[in-house]
Amino acid sequence: DYYWADSSIFDVFSFEFIQGNPKTALRDPGSVVLVDAVARRIFGTEDPMGKSLGWLTVTGVMKELEHSHMQINMLISMTTDDSKPDYPRGSPGYLNNYSPDFSYITFLLLPENKPPHQLEDRINEYFRGNTPVWSGIDFEQASYVLRPLKEIYFTSDVNNEKNYARHGNLKMLRIVITIAGFVLLLAVINYINLTTARASLRAKEIGIRKVNGSSRQILLGQVLVESTVVSLISFGAALLLVVLLLPGFNRLADAGMDLKFAFSPFAWLVFLMAAVFIGILSGIYPALVLTRFKPVDSLYGQKVQGSGSLVFRQFLLTFQFIISIFLLVGVMVVYRQIGFMKSADLGFNHKSVVNINYYRWLENAPARKLIKQELENFAGVKGVAFSQGMMGGEASQFPQSLLMEGEKKQFSYFGIDPDFLELMEIDIKEGRSFSQQRPADYALETNYPAKVLVNETGIRELGLERPVGTVLSGESGPLFEIIGVVEDIHFNSQHSPIEPCIYIWSPWINMASIRLEETGQGEILSTIEDELERLEPYMVFDYSYLEDSYDLQYLKDEQTARIVRNFAVIALLIACLGLYGLSSFMAVRKTREFGIRKIMGATVPGLAVLLIRQFTRWVLIAIAIASPLSWWAMTGWLRGFAYHTGVAVWILFAAASLALLITLLTVLGQSMKTARTNPVDALRYE
């Protein structure tokens, strides 16, 4: 993980130097600054300063960046590249190229009192008047945007931010925070439910305290202190769980979180304040219920619990199951959508294709020809083709503006060789493909307008009825001549729609795609590695399966699905614990009633149904509310995908059935136990 950088990078960023002078470390060509871990790995205990690293010389060592979107192992002086024959130092094109090259990022360090939008306006005003036509950038339509550094980590969908290896998943972070809030709310509801349900058991205690002079304010404080103590104990248990479970969560979410922040004084203050707040929030309603009892009624054992608290508990129970059912529907919809995307027809065959990228093949037709000839002679290799980048990755397509009847059209641009479409089993719908027997198909500066293929979406975008033979123009004149129409394929994931795309036989191709036989691929790859080691002695053999590259596009979706699934299980567990506690308490309170009913002839199943019915009706209400709500929310979430499935009725039915089944299993045990109680014992107990 290295970056080209100019010498002023150390004036902009506060990278901490261990050895060397940051003012001069990247001044000269061939200079390289290493991070300390890499320097130790390469040079061991030797002093790395001044040592050679291939064609580079170590001029500095800096500390590793712990929290950054940039994963830097080394920084190489940008002046090393001055020897390019196209733009040597001092030429008009040196550092003065306006093409939309996303390889370089410009960082600006602004004064604290300088509003970024003012500078942004000045930059765009300058370029609108000074950008040459040949640059390919129309600043009347496009503009530069200054993005704060702290935003880059969560902007992997922006073209020039894709070069960074480390990006956060803001969507997943929001989902996790939201669901964590719901789970915490479920726990608070449980506490309120169980505490208010047990209110009558504490009635005599409250009555005695009031008779002995305790004011309502003191009793309120007592109950709030009790709930706060419970919350603080839970906070301590939660910290222990975080320590134990964080490594597993990091693996699940592909995150690199640590506990350094958690041990700072500020974090402890925030955590403790949150624990106290949750304790007060949980205890405020039970405190009001308990402290409103009249001492005389409570001491004489009269009914001290009004219907209001019962209705409130039933409302809270319903709310718990609304959240649980919503999460169940969400999990099933997310997994169904991921399965839909991964099994979708891409329009080509991406099975058993291996990709190998090597910079020396770029603009090196003889090397590519030799590789192709040698590898295609191996048993187990069905074909070899080259392309500009790897399918399944949005960064491998490049933008191109075309003019059609005065209207500008945006196209993706992808370089291939004549064997690529056949290798990928992509059909030509009209016209012909590129041919090795037609040298004019090769896009060199001497044979423009270049011969190109356009996909079906591109032809529709251009509005062409007879596309073959049409010449397409850009800002500076004729650019391409269409020789064929290619069927639409899903170049990228199902998140994005198929874009208009131009295929060109370009010298700028260095990605080898090799189709293998389905069996014995390990031996075939070993043979290919040996052959490439012979043909390219300096090459590091690094390959990837095209199928895996497509699957990687859904990695964040799968991580989100697993996290939501685990949270849904936790939420259901908490809801069941509350339901179990509430049903246990209700069963105990109905011991006398059940005893009388049994004497009057009631059966055990009938008594069990009587108690179960009190809970299932509220779960049915929750289902009636949660089903349309979850359908609406998940339908909105699915609209974020260009190609998506729907919220099937069976998903809503399955979530509702599961919620009912869990309710029955949770309440059934307590109901049967109470219903089986000997009526004599029950009445004697009362």
C-alpha positions as CSV (number, residue, x, y, z in Angstrom):
1,D,0.0,0.0,0.0
2,Y,2.0,2.9,-1.3
3,Y,1.2,6.4,-2.6
4,W,3.0,8.8,-4.8
5,A,3.2,12.1,-3.0
6,D,4.9,15.5,-3.4
7,S,7.2,16.9,-0.7
8,S,4.5,19.3,0.7
9,I,2.4,16.3,2.0
10,F,4.2,16.7,5.4
11,D,3.1,20.4,5.6
12,V,-0.5,19.4,5.1
13,F,-0.7,16.2,7.3
14,S,0.8,15.9,10.8
15,F,2.5,12.5,10.1
16,E,4.9,11.8,12.9
17,F,8.5,11.3,11.8
18,I,10.8,8.9,13.6
19,Q,13.8,9.4,11.3
20,G,14.6,11.9,8.5
21,N,13.6,15.4,7.8
22,P,10.0,15.9,6.6
23,K,11.0,19.1,4.8
24,T,13.3,17.3,2.4
25,A,12.3,13.6,2.7
26,L,10.4,13.5,-0.6
27,R,12.2,16.3,-2.4
28,D,14.4,14.3,-4.7
29,P,13.5,11.6,-7.3
30,G,13.7,8.0,-6.0
31,S,13.0,9.0,-2.4
32,V,10.8,6.8,-0.2
33,V,9.4,7.3,3.3
34,L,8.5,4.0,5.1
35,V,6.3,3.5,8.1
36,D,8.1,2.0,11.1
37,A,6.5,-1.5,10.9
38,V,7.5,-1.9,7.2
39,A,11.0,-0.6,7.9
40,R,11.5,-3.2,10.6
41,R,10.1,-6.0,8.4
42,I,12.5,-5.2,5.6
43,F,15.6,-4.1,7.4
44,G,15.2,-5.7,10.8
45,T,17.4,-4.0,13.4
46,E,19.5,-2.2,10.8
47,D,19.2,1.6,10.3
48,P,17.1,2.0,7.2
49,M,18.1,5.5,6.4
50,G,20.0,5.8,3.1
51,K,19.4,2.1,2.3
52,S,18.3,1.0,-1.2
53,L,14.9,-0.4,-1.7
54,G,15.1,-1.5,-5.4
55,W,15.3,1.7,-7.4
56,L,14.3,3.8,-4.3
57,T,16.4,5.2,-1.5
58,V,14.9,5.4,2.1
59,T,14.9,9.0,3.2
60,G,12.6,8.8,6.2
61,V,10.7,6.6,8.6
62,M,7.3,7.7,10.1
63,K,4.8,6.2,12.6
64,E,2.0,4.0,11.2
65,L,-1.4,5.7,10.8
66,E,-3.8,4.1,13.2
67,H,-7.1,5.8,12.3
68,S,-7.1,6.9,8.7
69,H,-8.8,6.1,5.4
70,M,-5.3,6.0,3.9
71,Q,-3.5,2.7,4.5
72,I,0.1,3.8,3.9
73,N,3.1,1.5,4.0
74,M,5.3,3.9,2.0
75,L,5.3,7.3,0.3
76,I,7.3,7.7,-2.9
77,S,8.4,11.0,-4.2
78,M,6.2,12.2,-7.1
79,T,9.2,13.7,-8.8
80,T,10.4,10.1,-9.4
81,D,7.9,10.2,-12.3
82,D,9.4,13.3,-13.9
83,S,11.2,11.2,-16.6
84,K,8.0,10.4,-18.5
85,P,8.6,11.0,-22.2
86,D,5.1,12.4,-22.6
87,Y,5.4,15.1,-20.0
88,P,9.0,15.7,-18.8
89,R,9.8,18.3,-16.2
90,G,9.6,21.8,-17.7
91,S,7.3,20.8,-20.6
92,P,3.8,22.5,-21.0
93,G,2.1,19.3,-20.0
94,Y,4.1,18.7,-16.8
95,L,1.6,18.7,-13.8
96,N,-0.8,20.6,-16.2
97,N,-3.0,17.8,-17.4
98,Y,-6.7,18.5,-17.2
99,S,-7.9,15.0,-18.0
100,P,-10.2,13.4,-15.4
101,D,-7.5,11.2,-13.9
102,F,-8.7,9.8,-10.5
103,S,-5.2,8.6,-9.6
104,Y,-4.2,11.8,-7.9
105,I,-6.0,13.6,-5.1
106,T,-5.3,17.2,-4.1
107,F,-5.4,18.1,-0.4
108,L,-5.8,21.7,0.7
109,L,-4.9,22.9,4.2
110,L,-7.1,26.0,4.8
111,P,-6.9,28.6,7.6
112,E,-9.4,28.0,10.3
113,N,-11.2,31.2,9.5
114,K,-11.4,30.5,5.8
115,P,-14.9,29.3,4.7
116,P,-14.4,26.4,2.2
117,H,-17.2,27.5,-0.1
118,Q,-15.5,30.8,-0.8
119,L,-12.4,29.0,-2.1
120,E,-14.5,26.5,-3.9
121,D,-16.2,29.3,-5.8
122,R,-12.9,30.9,-6.7
123,I,-11.4,27.6,-8.0
124,N,-14.4,26.9,-10.2
125,E,-14.5,30.5,-11.5
126,Y,-10.8,30.2,-12.5
127,F,-11.2,26.9,-14.3
128,R,-14.3,28.0,-16.2
129,G,-12.2,30.6,-17.9
130,N,-8.8,28.8,-18.2
131,T,-9.5,25.2,-19.0
132,P,-8.6,24.3,-22.6
133,V,-11.2,22.6,-24.8
134,W,-8.9,19.5,-25.4
135,S,-9.0,18.8,-21.6
136,G,-12.3,16.9,-22.1
137,I,-13.8,18.7,-19.0
138,D,-16.7,21.1,-19.4
139,F,-16.6,23.3,-16.2
140,E,-19.8,24.9,-17.3
141,Q,-21.5,21.6,-16.5
142,A,-19.1,20.1,-13.9
143,S,-17.2,21.7,-11.0
144,Y,-14.7,21.0,-8.3
145,V,-16.0,20.2,-4.9
146,L,-14.0,20.6,-1.7
147,R,-14.7,17.6,0.6
148,P,-13.7,17.8,4.3
149,L,-11.2,15.1,5.2
150,K,-13.4,13.7,7.9
151,E,-16.1,12.8,5.3
152,I,-13.8,10.7,3.0
153,Y,-14.0,7.6,5.1
154,F,-17.8,7.3,4.4
155,T,-17.7,8.3,0.7
156,S,-16.6,5.2,-1.2
157,D,-19.3,5.8,-3.8
158,V,-17.5,8.9,-5.1
159,N,-15.2,8.2,-8.0
160,N,-12.0,9.8,-6.8
161,E,-12.4,8.3,-3.3
162,K,-12.4,4.7,-4.5
163,N,-8.6,4.6,-4.5
164,Y,-8.5,4.3,-0.8
165,A,-8.4,0.8,0.7
166,R,-10.2,1.6,3.9
167,H,-13.8,2.8,3.9
168,G,-16.6,2.7,6.4
169,N,-20.1,1.5,5.8
170,L,-22.3,4.4,6.9
171,K,-25.5,2.6,6.0
172,M,-24.5,-0.4,8.3
173,L,-23.4,2.0,11.1
174,R,-26.8,3.7,11.0
175,I,-28.6,0.4,11.0
176,V,-26.6,-0.9,13.9
177,I,-27.2,2.2,16.0
178,T,-30.9,2.2,15.2
179,I,-31.3,-1.5,16.1
180,A,-29.2,-1.1,19.2
181,G,-31.5,1.7,20.3
182,F,-34.5,-0.6,19.7
183,V,-32.9,-3.4,21.7
184,L,-32.1,-1.0,24.6
185,L,-35.7,0.3,24.4
186,L,-37.0,-3.3,24.7
187,A,-34.9,-3.8,27.8
188,V,-36.3,-0.6,29.3
189,I,-39.8,-1.8,28.5
190,N,-39.1,-5.1,30.2
191,Y,-38.0,-3.3,33.4
192,I,-41.1,-1.1,33.4
193,N,-43.4,-4.0,32.7
194,L,-42.0,-6.3,35.4
195,T,-41.6,-3.5,38.0
196,T,-45.2,-2.2,37.6
197,A,-46.5,-5.8,37.5
198,R,-44.9,-6.4,40.9
199,A,-46.2,-3.1,42.3
200,S,-48.9,-4.8,44.4
201,L,-46.3,-7.0,46.1
202,R,-44.6,-3.8,47.3
203,A,-47.8,-2.1,48.4
204,K,-47.4,-2.9,52.1
205,E,-43.8,-1.7,52.1
206,I,-44.8,1.6,50.5
207,G,-47.7,1.9,52.9
208,I,-45.5,1.3,56.0
209,R,-42.9,3.8,54.7
210,K,-45.6,6.5,54.2
211,V,-47.1,5.8,57.7
212,N,-43.6,6.3,59.2
213,G,-43.3,9.7,57.6
214,S,-41.7,9.1,54.2
215,S,-42.8,11.7,51.7
216,R,-43.7,10.9,48.1
217,Q,-40.5,12.7,46.9
218,I,-38.3,10.4,49.1
219,L,-40.1,7.3,47.9
220,L,-39.7,8.5,44.2
221,G,-36.0,8.9,44.9
222,Q,-35.8,5.4,46.4
223,V,-37.4,3.7,43.3
224,L,-35.3,5.8,40.9
225,V,-32.1,4.9,42.8
226,E,-33.0,1.3,42.6
227,S,-33.5,1.4,38.8
228,T,-30.3,3.5,38.4
229,V,-28.3,0.9,40.5
230,V,-29.7,-1.9,38.2
231,S,-28.6,0.2,35.2
232,L,-25.1,0.8,36.5
233,I,-24.7,-3.0,37.3
234,S,-25.8,-3.7,33.8
235,F,-23.3,-1.2,32.5
236,G,-20.5,-3.1,34.2
237,A,-21.7,-6.4,32.8
238,A,-22.0,-4.7,29.3
239,L,-18.4,-3.6,29.5
240,L,-17.3,-7.1,30.2
241,L,-19.4,-8.4,27.3
242,V,-17.9,-5.8,25.0
243,V,-14.3,-6.9,25.9
244,L,-15.3,-10.6,25.3
245,L,-17.4,-10.1,22.1
246,L,-15.5,-7.3,20.3
247,P,-13.1,-9.5,18.4
248,G,-16.0,-11.6,17.1
249,F,-18.0,-8.5,16.1
250,N,-14.9,-7.1,14.3
251,R,-14.8,-10.3,12.3
252,L,-18.5,-10.2,11.6
253,A,-18.5,-6.6,10.5
254,D,-15.0,-6.5,9.0
255,A,-14.3,-3.7,11.4
256,G,-11.2,-2.7,13.3
257,M,-12.6,-1.3,16.4
258,D,-10.6,-1.2,19.6
259,L,-11.2,-0.2,23.2
260,K,-8.7,2.7,23.4
261,F,-11.5,5.3,23.3
262,A,-13.5,3.4,25.9
263,F,-10.9,4.0,28.5
264,S,-10.6,7.8,28.1
265,P,-12.1,10.0,30.9
266,F,-14.5,11.6,28.4
267,A,-15.8,8.2,27.3
268,W,-16.3,7.0,30.9
269,L,-18.2,10.2,31.7
270,V,-20.5,9.7,28.6
271,F,-21.1,6.0,29.5
272,L,-21.9,6.7,33.1
273,M,-24.2,9.6,32.2
274,A,-26.0,7.3,29.7
275,A,-26.3,4.5,32.3
276,V,-27.8,7.0,34.8
277,F,-30.2,8.4,32.2
278,I,-31.4,4.9,31.2
279,G,-31.8,4.0,34.9
280,I,-34.0,7.1,35.5
281,L,-35.9,6.5,32.2
282,S,-36.6,2.9,33.3
283,G,-37.7,3.9,36.8
284,I,-39.7,7.0,36.3
285,Y,-43.1,5.3,35.5
286,P,-42.7,2.5,38.1
287,A,-41.9,5.2,40.7
288,L,-45.0,7.1,39.9
289,V,-47.1,4.0,40.1
290,L,-45.7,2.8,43.4
291,T,-45.8,6.1,45.2
292,R,-49.4,7.0,44.4
293,F,-50.7,4.1,46.6
294,K,-52.8,5.2,49.6
295,P,-51.3,3.8,52.9
296,V,-54.7,2.7,54.3
297,D,-55.6,0.7,51.1
298,S,-52.2,-0.9,50.8
299,L,-52.0,-1.9,54.5
300,Y,-55.5,-3.4,54.5
301,G,-54.7,-5.4,51.4
302,Q,-57.2,-3.7,49.2
303,K,-56.7,-3.4,45.4
304,V,-54.0,-1.0,44.9
305,Q,-53.4,-1.4,41.2
306,G,-55.7,0.5,38.8
307,S,-56.5,-0.6,35.3
308,G,-54.3,2.2,33.9
309,S,-51.0,0.4,34.6
310,L,-52.4,-2.8,33.2
311,V,-53.3,-1.1,29.9
312,F,-49.9,0.6,29.8
313,R,-48.1,-2.8,30.3
314,Q,-50.2,-4.3,27.5
315,F,-49.3,-1.4,25.3
316,L,-45.6,-1.9,26.0
317,L,-45.8,-5.6,25.3
318,T,-47.4,-4.9,22.0
319,F,-44.7,-2.3,21.2
320,Q,-42.0,-4.9,22.0
321,F,-43.5,-7.4,19.5
322,I,-43.9,-4.7,16.8
323,I,-40.1,-4.1,17.0
324,S,-39.4,-7.8,17.0
325,I,-41.6,-8.6,14.0
326,F,-40.2,-5.6,12.1
327,L,-36.7,-7.0,12.6
328,L,-37.7,-10.5,11.6
329,V,-39.2,-9.1,8.3
330,G,-36.1,-7.0,7.8
331,V,-33.7,-10.0,8.2
332,M,-35.7,-12.2,5.8
333,V,-36.0,-9.4,3.1
334,V,-32.3,-8.6,3.3
335,Y,-31.3,-12.2,2.9
336,R,-33.8,-12.7,0.1
337,Q,-32.4,-9.6,-1.7
338,I,-28.8,-10.8,-1.4
339,G,-29.7,-14.2,-2.7
340,F,-31.5,-12.5,-5.6
341,M,-28.5,-10.4,-6.5
342,K,-25.9,-13.2,-6.2
343,S,-28.0,-15.5,-8.4
344,A,-29.0,-13.0,-11.0
345,D,-28.2,-13.6,-14.7
346,L,-25.3,-11.3,-15.5
347,G,-25.6,-11.7,-19.2
348,F,-22.2,-13.6,-19.5
349,N,-20.4,-16.6,-18.0
350,H,-18.2,-15.5,-15.1
351,K,-17.6,-19.0,-13.8
352,S,-14.1,-20.5,-13.7
353,V,-12.4,-17.2,-14.9
354,V,-9.2,-16.2,-13.2
355,N,-7.9,-12.6,-13.4
356,I,-4.2,-11.6,-13.3
357,N,-3.0,-8.0,-13.4
358,Y,0.5,-7.0,-14.4
359,Y,1.7,-3.5,-15.2
360,R,4.3,-4.6,-17.8
361,W,1.5,-5.8,-20.1
362,L,0.1,-2.2,-20.4
363,E,0.9,-0.8,-23.9
364,N,2.9,-3.9,-24.5
365,A,1.2,-5.9,-27.3
366,P,4.1,-8.3,-27.9
367,A,4.2,-9.3,-24.2
368,R,0.4,-9.9,-24.2
369,K,0.6,-11.9,-27.5
370,L,3.4,-14.2,-26.0
371,I,1.5,-14.8,-22.8
372,K,-1.7,-15.7,-24.7
373,Q,0.1,-18.1,-27.0
374,E,1.9,-19.9,-24.2
375,L,-1.0,-20.2,-21.8
376,E,-3.5,-21.4,-24.4
377,N,-1.3,-24.4,-25.1
378,F,-1.7,-25.7,-21.6
379,A,-4.2,-28.4,-20.9
380,G,-7.0,-27.1,-18.7
381,V,-6.8,-23.5,-20.2
382,K,-9.9,-22.9,-22.4
383,G,-9.0,-19.3,-23.4
384,V,-7.1,-16.1,-22.6
385,A,-8.1,-12.5,-23.2
386,F,-7.0,-9.1,-22.0
387,S,-9.0,-6.1,-20.8
388,Q,-8.5,-2.6,-19.3
389,G,-9.7,-3.6,-15.9
390,M,-11.6,-6.3,-14.0
391,M,-15.3,-6.7,-14.4
392,G,-17.2,-6.7,-11.1
393,G,-15.4,-3.5,-10.0
394,E,-16.8,0.0,-10.7
395,A,-13.4,1.6,-10.8
396,S,-12.4,-0.4,-13.9
397,Q,-14.8,1.6,-16.1
398,F,-13.9,5.1,-17.2
399,P,-16.2,8.0,-18.2
400,Q,-16.4,9.3,-21.8
401,S,-18.5,12.2,-23.1
402,L,-20.1,12.0,-26.5
403,L,-22.1,14.5,-28.5
404,M,-25.3,13.4,-30.3
405,E,-27.3,16.1,-32.1
406,G,-25.8,18.7,-29.9
407,E,-26.7,16.9,-26.7
408,K,-23.9,15.5,-24.4
409,K,-24.2,11.8,-23.5
410,Q,-22.2,10.1,-20.8
411,F,-20.7,6.7,-21.5
412,S,-18.5,4.2,-19.7
413,Y,-15.4,3.2,-21.6
414,F,-13.8,-0.2,-21.3
415,G,-10.8,-1.6,-23.2
416,I,-10.7,-5.2,-24.4
417,D,-8.9,-7.4,-27.0
418,P,-10.7,-9.3,-29.8
419,D,-10.9,-12.5,-27.8
420,F,-12.6,-11.0,-24.7
421,L,-16.2,-11.2,-25.7
422,E,-15.9,-14.8,-26.9
423,L,-14.1,-15.8,-23.7
424,M,-16.9,-14.2,-21.5
425,E,-19.6,-15.6,-23.8
426,I,-21.0,-12.2,-24.5
427,D,-23.2,-12.1,-27.7
428,I,-22.9,-9.6,-30.6
429,K,-26.5,-8.5,-31.3
430,E,-25.7,-6.6,-34.5
431,G,-22.6,-6.0,-36.7
432,R,-19.3,-7.7,-35.9
433,S,-16.7,-7.8,-33.1
434,F,-13.0,-6.9,-33.2
435,S,-10.7,-9.1,-35.3
436,Q,-7.0,-9.9,-35.2
437,Q,-7.2,-10.0,-39.0
438,R,-8.3,-6.4,-39.1
439,P,-5.4,-4.2,-37.8
440,A,-7.5,-1.1,-38.3
441,D,-9.7,-2.2,-35.3
442,Y,-6.8,-1.5,-33.0
443,A,-7.3,1.9,-31.5
444,L,-4.1,3.8,-32.2
445,E,-3.8,7.6,-32.7
446,T,-3.2,7.0,-36.4
447,N,-6.5,5.3,-37.1
448,Y,-9.1,7.6,-35.4
449,P,-12.1,7.6,-35.4
450,A,-11.5,4.3,-33.5
451,K,-13.7,1.3,-34.1
452,V,-15.9,0.5,-31.1
453,L,-18.7,-1.7,-29.9
454,V,-21.6,-0.2,-28.0
455,N,-24.0,-2.0,-25.6
456,E,-27.7,-2.1,-26.1
457,T,-28.3,0.5,-23.4
458,G,-25.9,2.8,-25.1
459,I,-27.7,2.4,-28.5
460,R,-31.0,3.3,-26.8
461,E,-29.3,6.3,-25.1
462,L,-28.1,7.5,-28.5
463,G,-31.5,6.8,-30.1
464,L,-29.9,5.0,-33.1
465,E,-32.1,2.8,-35.3
466,R,-29.2,1.6,-37.5
467,P,-26.1,2.0,-35.3
468,V,-23.5,0.1,-37.3
469,G,-21.4,2.6,-39.3
470,T,-22.4,5.6,-37.2
471,V,-19.6,7.9,-36.2
472,L,-19.7,9.4,-32.7
473,S,-18.1,12.7,-31.9
474,G,-16.6,14.3,-28.8
475,E,-15.6,17.9,-27.9
476,S,-12.7,17.8,-30.3
477,G,-14.3,16.0,-33.3
478,P,-15.0,12.5,-34.5
479,L,-14.0,9.9,-31.9
480,F,-15.5,6.5,-32.6
481,E,-17.1,4.5,-35.4
482,I,-19.6,1.8,-34.3
483,I,-18.9,-1.6,-35.8
484,G,-21.2,-3.7,-33.6
485,V,-23.8,-3.8,-30.8
486,V,-23.1,-5.9,-27.7
487,E,-25.8,-7.4,-25.5
488,D,-26.3,-5.7,-22.1
489,I,-24.4,-7.3,-19.3
490,H,-24.2,-6.5,-15.6
491,F,-20.7,-5.0,-15.5
492,N,-21.1,-4.1,-11.8
493,S,-23.4,-5.2,-9.0
494,Q,-27.2,-5.1,-8.9
495,H,-27.0,-1.9,-6.9
496,S,-26.4,0.0,-10.1
497,P,-28.4,0.0,-13.4
498,I,-26.6,-1.1,-16.6
499,E,-24.9,2.0,-18.0
500,P,-24.2,3.0,-21.6
501,C,-20.9,1.4,-22.4
502,I,-18.3,1.6,-25.2
503,Y,-15.9,-1.3,-25.8
504,I,-12.7,-0.5,-27.6
505,W,-9.6,-2.6,-28.6
506,S,-7.2,-0.5,-26.7
507,P,-3.4,-0.6,-26.0
508,W,-4.3,0.2,-22.4
509,I,-5.1,-3.3,-21.4
510,N,-3.2,-5.2,-18.8
511,M,-5.7,-7.5,-17.1
512,A,-5.4,-11.1,-18.2
513,S,-8.6,-13.2,-17.9
514,I,-8.1,-16.9,-18.2
515,R,-11.0,-19.4,-18.4
516,L,-10.1,-22.8,-16.8
517,E,-11.6,-26.2,-17.0
518,E,-14.0,-26.8,-14.1
519,T,-11.8,-29.7,-12.7
520,G,-8.2,-29.7,-11.5
521,Q,-7.9,-25.9,-11.3
522,G,-5.3,-26.0,-8.5
523,E,-2.9,-27.9,-10.7
524,I,-3.6,-25.7,-13.7
525,L,-2.9,-22.5,-11.7
526,S,0.3,-24.0,-10.4
527,T,1.4,-24.6,-14.0
528,I,0.4,-21.1,-15.0
529,E,2.4,-19.7,-12.1
530,D,5.5,-21.6,-13.2
531,E,5.1,-20.4,-16.8
532,L,4.6,-16.8,-15.8
533,E,7.6,-17.0,-13.6
534,R,9.6,-18.0,-16.6
535,L,8.2,-15.3,-18.9
536,E,8.0,-12.5,-16.3
537,P,10.8,-13.0,-13.8
538,Y,9.9,-9.9,-11.8
539,M,6.2,-10.6,-11.6
540,V,4.5,-11.6,-8.3
541,F,1.9,-14.2,-9.1
542,D,-1.4,-12.8,-7.7
543,Y,-4.7,-14.0,-9.1
544,S,-8.4,-13.7,-8.2
545,Y,-11.5,-15.5,-9.4
546,L,-14.0,-13.3,-11.3
547,E,-16.8,-15.0,-9.5
548,D,-15.3,-13.9,-6.2
549,S,-14.9,-10.4,-7.4
550,Y,-18.6,-10.2,-8.1
551,D,-19.4,-11.7,-4.7
552,L,-17.2,-9.1,-3.0
553,Q,-19.5,-6.4,-4.2
554,Y,-22.2,-7.8,-1.8
555,L,-19.8,-8.2,1.1
556,K,-21.1,-5.1,2.9
557,D,-24.7,-6.3,2.3
558,E,-23.9,-9.7,3.8
559,Q,-22.2,-8.1,6.8
560,T,-25.2,-5.9,7.4
561,A,-27.5,-8.9,7.1
562,R,-25.6,-10.9,9.6
563,I,-25.5,-8.0,12.1
564,V,-29.3,-7.4,11.7
565,R,-29.9,-11.1,12.1
566,N,-27.9,-11.2,15.4
567,F,-29.6,-8.1,16.7
568,A,-33.0,-9.6,15.8
569,V,-32.2,-12.7,17.8
570,I,-31.2,-10.5,20.8
571,A,-34.3,-8.4,20.4
572,L,-36.5,-11.5,20.3
573,L,-34.7,-13.0,23.3
574,I,-35.2,-9.8,25.4
575,A,-38.9,-9.7,24.3
576,C,-39.3,-13.3,25.3
577,L,-37.6,-12.7,28.7
578,G,-40.1,-9.9,29.4
579,L,-43.0,-12.0,28.2
580,Y,-41.8,-15.0,30.4
581,G,-41.5,-12.8,33.5
582,L,-44.8,-11.1,32.9
583,S,-46.6,-14.4,32.2
584,S,-45.0,-16.0,35.4
585,F,-46.2,-13.1,37.5
586,M,-49.7,-13.2,35.9
587,A,-49.8,-17.0,36.5
588,V,-49.0,-16.6,40.2
589,R,-51.7,-13.9,40.6
590,K,-54.3,-16.2,39.0
591,T,-53.5,-19.2,41.2
592,R,-56.7,-18.6,43.4
593,E,-58.8,-17.9,40.3
594,F,-57.6,-21.1,38.6
595,G,-58.3,-23.1,41.8
596,I,-61.9,-21.9,41.9
597,R,-62.4,-22.6,38.2
598,K,-61.1,-26.1,38.6
599,I,-63.5,-26.8,41.5
600,M,-66.2,-25.5,39.2
601,G,-65.2,-28.0,36.5
602,A,-62.7,-26.2,34.3
603,T,-60.1,-28.4,32.5
604,V,-56.3,-27.9,32.5
605,P,-56.1,-27.2,28.7
606,G,-59.0,-24.7,29.1
607,L,-57.3,-22.9,31.9
608,A,-54.0,-22.8,29.9
609,V,-55.8,-21.3,26.9
610,L,-57.4,-18.7,29.2
611,L,-54.0,-17.3,30.2
612,I,-52.4,-17.7,26.7
613,R,-55.3,-15.8,25.2
614,Q,-54.5,-12.7,27.2
615,F,-51.0,-12.5,25.6
616,T,-51.7,-13.7,22.1
617,R,-54.3,-11.1,21.4
618,W,-51.7,-8.3,22.0
619,V,-49.3,-10.2,19.8
620,L,-52.0,-10.3,17.1
621,I,-52.4,-6.5,17.4
622,A,-48.6,-6.2,17.1
623,I,-48.7,-8.3,13.9
624,A,-51.5,-6.1,12.5
625,I,-49.4,-3.0,13.1
626,A,-46.0,-4.3,12.3
627,S,-46.8,-6.1,9.0
628,P,-47.8,-3.0,6.9
629,L,-45.1,-0.9,8.7
630,S,-42.3,-3.4,7.8
631,W,-43.7,-3.8,4.3
632,W,-43.5,-0.1,3.7
633,A,-40.1,0.3,5.3
634,M,-38.5,-2.6,3.5
635,T,-40.0,-1.7,0.1
636,G,-38.4,1.7,0.5
637,W,-35.1,0.0,1.3
638,L,-35.3,-2.2,-1.7
639,R,-35.8,0.9,-4.0
640,G,-32.1,1.7,-3.2
641,F,-31.2,-1.2,-5.6
642,A,-31.4,-0.9,-9.3
643,Y,-32.6,-4.5,-9.5
644,H,-34.4,-5.9,-6.6
645,T,-37.0,-8.5,-5.4
646,G,-40.1,-7.5,-3.4
647,V,-41.5,-8.0,0.1
648,A,-43.3,-11.3,-0.4
649,V,-46.5,-12.1,1.5
650,W,-45.0,-15.3,2.8
651,I,-42.3,-13.2,4.6
652,L,-44.9,-11.3,6.5
653,F,-46.8,-14.5,7.2
654,A,-43.6,-16.3,8.4
655,A,-42.6,-13.4,10.7
656,A,-46.1,-13.3,12.2
657,S,-46.2,-17.1,12.6
658,L,-42.8,-17.1,14.3
659,A,-43.8,-14.4,16.7
660,L,-47.0,-16.3,17.6
661,L,-45.1,-19.5,18.0
662,I,-42.5,-17.9,20.3
663,T,-45.4,-16.4,22.4
664,L,-47.1,-19.7,22.7
665,L,-43.9,-21.5,23.7
666,T,-43.0,-18.8,26.2
667,V,-46.4,-18.6,27.9
668,L,-47.4,-22.3,27.6
669,G,-45.1,-23.6,30.3
670,Q,-46.2,-21.2,32.9
671,S,-49.9,-21.6,31.9
672,M,-49.8,-25.4,32.2
673,K,-47.9,-25.3,35.5
674,T,-50.5,-23.0,37.1
675,A,-53.4,-24.9,35.6
676,R,-52.2,-28.2,37.0
677,T,-51.9,-26.8,40.6
678,N,-54.1,-28.7,43.1
679,P,-57.1,-26.4,43.8
680,V,-56.9,-27.2,47.5
681,D,-53.3,-26.1,47.7
682,A,-54.1,-23.0,45.6
683,L,-56.9,-21.9,47.9
684,R,-55.0,-22.8,51.1
685,Y,-52.1,-20.7,49.7
686,E,-54.4,-17.8,49.2
